[in-house]
């Protein structure tokens, strides 16, 4: 259980939600499989066993269950075309737009119950002690369904985006220009620079040394770092974006060695991995906030 991406949000200070309260409220929007005429369905699903809120060491894990019917547009189009040919043969002329719309609706109703479904879970980690909520998605837009489901299920959830004294883009540009990251962070070999006045103008380096003059020339020409690969404390590697997203989060060998414990079952291994992940992220996030000048808390 390792999050590969983190969309981070701030819980309010003195948030006093209990596990039982959260479980009860998530249960209002429990996951139900797609009905015969549903293209998709989503709701809160058990993380493991029957619990909607899985707790290990005071850290919580929840999961949004998502089911989608796989009905390719090409299949719908082909069946609609076959139906249109039959209608034309019967009435002597091609069906119009209105009639074809009705044909498509009928085809969808016919095919949906027979379509395969695909299920997945989107996990969210809640740190009730330090007030973090992190969603394992690669973008803010992909995290929106999770946030919407939380707001629908819960009485109140006043989440906020993180706000730091230094913008991530400006801070990363300074680190790269000086070829040194602060604190326990080190710069790796992936980055992206974009022109401030033209986002379409971008330069990407992948597995490339970032110590050369070429990088500094791009910065001097006005480009700003939008993505930068970093390592924290020789234990976690990740890519930080100028939108304060963490991507490609990966434990390194020094952490993988710690993962080899005494877990005898899948559930025990799941809990061990989650505990290790939460523990390391609780170290990483405050350190990253400090590197960005500290958090700006708004009322």
HELIX and SHEET records of a PDB file:
HELIX    1   1 UNK A   19  UNK A   26  1                                   8    
HELIX    2   2 UNK A   27  UNK A   29  5                                   3    
HELIX    3   3 UNK A   73  UNK A   91  1                                  19    
HELIX    4   4 UNK A   97  UNK A  112  1                                  16    
HELIX    5   5 UNK A  140  UNK A  153  1                                  14    
HELIX    6   6 UNK A  168  UNK A  178  1                                  11    
HELIX    7   7 UNK A  213  UNK A  220  1                                   8    
HELIX    8   8 UNK A  253  UNK A  259  1                                   7    
HELIX    9   9 UNK A  266  UNK A  291  1                                  26    
SHEET    1   A 6 UNK A  40  UNK A  45  0                                        
SHEET    2   A 6 UNK A  59  UNK A  70 -1                                        
SHEET    3   A 6 UNK A 116  UNK A 127 -1                                        
SHEET    4   A 6 UNK A 132  UNK A 135 -1                                        
SHEET    5   A 6 UNK A   6  UNK A  10 -1                                        
SHEET    6   A 6 UNK A 160  UNK A 161 -1                                        
SHEET    1   B10 UNK A  40  UNK A  45  0                                        
SHEET    2   B10 UNK A  59  UNK A  70 -1                                        
SHEET    3   B10 UNK A 116  UNK A 127 -1                                        
SHEET    4   B10 UNK A 132  UNK A 135 -1                                        
SHEET    5   B10 UNK A   6  UNK A  10 -1                                        
SHEET    6   B10 UNK A 245  UNK A 251 -1                                        
SHEET    7   B10 UNK A 236  UNK A 241 -1                                        
SHEET    8   B10 UNK A 223  UNK A 232 -1                                        
SHEET    9   B10 UNK A 185  UNK A 195 -1                                        
SHEET   10   B10 UNK A 202  UNK A 205 -1                                        
SHEET    1   C 3 UNK A  40  UNK A  45  0                                        
SHEET    2   C 3 UNK A  59  UNK A  70 -1                                        
SHEET    3   C 3 UNK A  54  UNK A  56 -1                                        
END                                                                             
